[in-house]
């Protein structure tokens, strides 16, 4: 009798134990099968979906076309709209909130990985409907650290290759950009094992500060004076090299590199001047000639199936220039096909633009040599 009771109790205990183990296993999150890539060079682009598509859809539909350009990493953002003290998580696409919004962004990450791309993930508060420069900076810093850490943890779970805790802090947190950078860094390092970039808007005096502990410095650059573009690129490289050496970083990146061929009313967020197709191509060619051997990577702004996207390079000569450099194994400054892509053109129209640095609308200067008042010839000019 006692033996039967013991057997019965043993069976009950076994059933309870098995049930606990089974339900416990069900609750565990799936370990991602993807393993973080170790890229020797970031050959990146920013994808801009059309009004009728999402980034995930474009990755699914156009991955082969994008890969043919030599692209190995896709940049994407976690967007926020800041108005006064209010920090609102938003999404570019369907009106999603909370967990659904997070899931939407995570699916973009996993889709990029599934299509064979690495991922650069950045938190971005620059939104047309919000404040470009945050007013209550101390409150924002204290609150947004939690958001950055949350997404750093997600970035680790999904093996994101490159992470930026905030887009252009020198513009959105002017005067407190490096206080932010050093406060958020240990929180990110605690949960994220990939590489971290401190990504600045332009290369003004506000980009000078403490980069200690970061892996990369990134400058976002757009042309404002085309005849001084080569000088601008060289100055950016010189400044980055000093930062890299001073703080023992792994390297430098052009985190946004673009030239618009159309104007879009987005207020202070429009960067650079508007140029024609040939000038756009030469702008990229100049950057690659000067910077290819010096930088860890580039992120082109932008590639889109929307022909009205201001910075779009898809189907234009700039796309061919980028492809030549992204698919060339040898780090050379002479690519034979470039002259077949570029043509001699003159472009002297005034186009409205906005200067991020001065935060006010302005008109782009006529693209002529200001000393001689002759049109610039970009293929033979020594000033670009």
N, C-alpha and C positions, 0 to 999 in steps of 0.2 A: 504493500500500500504506500509506504513511505517512498519507495523507489519510483512508483508512478507519479507521485507528487513532484519529486525532484525533476523527473523527465519533463513533466508539464511546465514547471517553472523555467526550466532551461529553454524549452521551446518558445515560451513567451518572451524571455529575455533576448533570445536570438532574433525573433521577429521585430521587436522594438529596436534593437541595435541596427538591423538591416534597414529598417524604415528610416532611422535617423541618418544613416550614412547616405542613403539614396536621396532623401530630400535635401541634405546638406550639399551634395554634389550638384543638384539641380540649381541651387542658389548661387553657386560660384560662377563668376563671369568667365566667358570663354577666353582662353589665352589666344591672342592674335597669332596667326601662323606667319605673318610677315615679319621679317627681320630687317632692321634699319640698314640702309645702304651706307657705304663709306665712299663718298665721291671724291675724286682727286680735283675736280673742278665743277663748280655749280654753273650749268648752262641752263638758265631758268627763264621762265616767262610768267607774267601775270595774265591769267585768262579773264576776259570780260564777257560774260554771257549777254546774249541779246535779250530784249524785253520779253521774249517768248520762250526762253530756255533757262536752264540752271547750269551751274558749273559742272555738276555731276552729269547732266545730259550731254554737255559738250565734250566732256572727257570720254564718255561712252561712244559718242558718234564720230569724234575727230581725233582719237588717240593716234592713229596711224599717220595722219597728216602732220600732227604736231611732232611725233617722233622723227619723221623724215627731216625735220629742221635740225635735228641733233639735240633737242631739248631732253634733259635728264631729270629736271626737277620743276615742279609746279608750285608757284606761290599762291597762297590763299589767305583770307583774313577772317577773323572773328570780329564782326562789326558791332559798334556801340554808338548811340547818339547821346551826347552830353548837352544838357540845357541847364545852366545854373548848377544847382546841387544834385540834379537828377541824372543818374546814369542808367540809360535804358538799353538793354540788349536787343539788337535788331537782327534781321536777316535779309540778305539780298535774294529775293525770291518770294515764295508764298508767305503769308502773314502768320508765322509760327512763333510760339512763345514757350518759355520754360524748357522742359525736357525734349519737346518736339523740335524746338529750335536747335538745341544742342545735337540731337540725333541727326538733323539735316546737315549740319556742318561736319560731324563725324563721318557721315556717309560720303562726303566729298573727299575726305582724307583717305578712306578705305578704297574708294573708287580709283583715285589717282594711283595708289599703291598697286591695286589689282591690274591697272593698265600699264604698269612697269615704270612709273615715275616715282622719284623721291618727292618729299613734301617740305615746303617752307611755310610754317604757320605763324601768323602775326595777329596780335590784337590791335584793333584800329578804331580810334574815336573820331576820326575825321569823316564827318558825314554832312552832306549838304544842308540838312535840317538842324544841325547842332552848332555848338560853339567850337570854333577852330582852336582858340586858346582857352583853356579851362580857367575859370575865374577863382573858384575856391580850391586852390592847388593842394593845400594840406589835407583837406577832407577827401579829395579825390585819391591822393596817394595812399592814405590809410585804408580806404575802401577798395581801391582797384587792385591792391596787392593780392587780395583774396581771389579776384577774378583771374589774375595772371597765374596764380598758383594752381587754381582749378584747371585751367587749360594746359598748363605745363604737365599736370598729372595725366590729363587725357592724351597729351602729346606723347608721353612716355608709354602709356598703355597701347597706343596705336603706332608706336615706333616712328614718330615724326623725326625727320633728319635735322631740321633747323628750326629754331624757335626764337621769336622776337616778342618780348613781353608788352611792348607798346610801340606803335608806329610814330616816328618822328617826335620824340619827347622834347626835343629842343624847341619845337614850335607849339606843342600843346601844353607844355609845362615850363615855359621859358623862365629861366632863373632858378628852377628847381629840378631840372632834367637829370642832373647827376646825383642829387639827393635821392630821387626816385630810383635811378639805375642801381645804386648801391643798396638801397633798402629792399628792393624786390629780388635781387640776384640770389641771396642765400635761400630765400623761400623757394625759388625755382630749382636751384641745385639740389634741394632736399628731395624733390620728387621726379626730376627729369635728368636723364643721363646722356641726352644728345647734346648737340652744340647750340650755343646761345649767341645771338647777335644783338648788338646795340646799334640800331638803325636810325640815322639822323637825316633830317630834311636839309639838303644843301650842305655847305661847308663853311658857314659863317662863324663869327667869333663864339657863338653859343654852343658850337660843337667841341670846344676846347674844355676838357675836364677829365674826370677820373674814369677810365675804362677798365680798371683792374677787375680781373676775374672773368671777363667775357672772353669768348673764343674769337669773335670777329667784330670789326668795326665796319659799318656800312654807311655810305652816303647815297642819298637819292639825288640824282642830277638831271636837270633839264636845261636846254639851251635858252638863254635870254639875249645874248649877243653872238650871232652866228660867226661873225668875222673874228671873234675872240674865243671861239669854242675850243680850239686846240690848247690854247693857254689855260682855259678853265679846267680842262681835263688834267693837264699836267699839274696844276696847282692842287687839285683834289688828290691826285696820286701822291704828291709830295707830303701833303698834310696827313694822309692816311699812313704813309710809311713811317712818319715820326711817331704817330700814335701806336702803331704796331710794335715798333722798337722800344718805345718807352714802357709799354705795359705788357710786353712779351706775348702779344696775341698771335693767333695762328695765321691771320691774314686779313685782307680787306675785300670788300664786296661793293659793287654798285647795286644797291638794293632796289632802286627804281631807275631805269634808264629809258627815257622816251622823248619823242618829238611829235607834236600834234600836227596833223594836216587839215584838221577842222577845228572850229571853235565850238565849245559847249558852255551854256550858261550854268555854271556850278559855283559861281561866286569865287570865294578865295581859294577854292580847291584846284582851280585850273592852274597848271604849272607850265612855265616856258612860253615860247612864242609859237605861232602857227607858221608852218613852212610848206613848201611844195614837196612832191614825192621824191624828186632827185635830191633835194637838200636833206630830206629826212634820211635817205640812204647814206649820204655822205657823212652826216652826223654820227651814225653808228659806225661807219668805216673808220672815222677819225678816232673814236673811242677805242676800238679794237686795236688799231695800229699802236696807240700809246699805252694801252692798259692790259692787253692780253697776257703778257708775260709777268705782269706785276700783281695781278689780283687773283683771288681764289674763285671769283665768279661774278656773274652778271644776271640781273633779272629784268627782262625787257617789258616795258609798258607800251602797248599790250597787244595780245592776239585775240581776235574776236571774229565771229561769223557775222556780226552786225556791221555793215559797211559804214554806218554813221558814227561808229566809235571814234572819238577824236584822235586817239593815239595809236590806232590800229596799224599793224604792219602786214596783216594777212593779205596776200595777193599783190603787195607793192614791192618795189625794188629793195626796200629795206629788209624785207623778209629774205630775199636772196642773199643779201650781204651777211645777215645773221647766220643763215644756213652755211655759207662758205666758211665762216669762222667756227661755228659750232660743230661742224662735221670734219674739220681739218685736224688731223692728229698732230701734225708738226706745228709747234708754236712759232709761226713765221709771220713777219709783217708784210710779206708780199704774197698776195693770192692772185693768181693769173686771171681768174674769171671776173675779178672786180671791174675791170675796165669795160667788159662786155655788159655789165649790169648798169653801171652809171652812164649817164649821158650829160652833155654840156647844156645847161639851162641857165636862164636868168629869171630871178623872181623878185619883184620890187613892189608887190602889193602890201599895203598896210593892213594888218589884221588885229582885231581886238584880242587881248589876252589878260591874264591876271598874274601879278607877281606875288608868290607865296610869302616871300621875305617881307615885302612892304604891305601886303594884305590889302591891296587896292587895285581896281581895274586900271589898265594902261594900254597904250597902243604899241605894238611891236615896231621897232625902228625898221625903215626900209632896208632891205638886205643888199646894201651896197657898201663898198669900201668908203668909210667916212672921210678918209684923208684925200682920196683922189676923186671921190664922187662917181666912181665907175662901178658897174654891176660886178658882183662877185662871181668868179668862175671857180666853182667848188672842186672841180677835178684837178685843176692846175694851181689853185691858190695855195700859197705857203702859209696862210694865216688860219686855216681851219684844220 
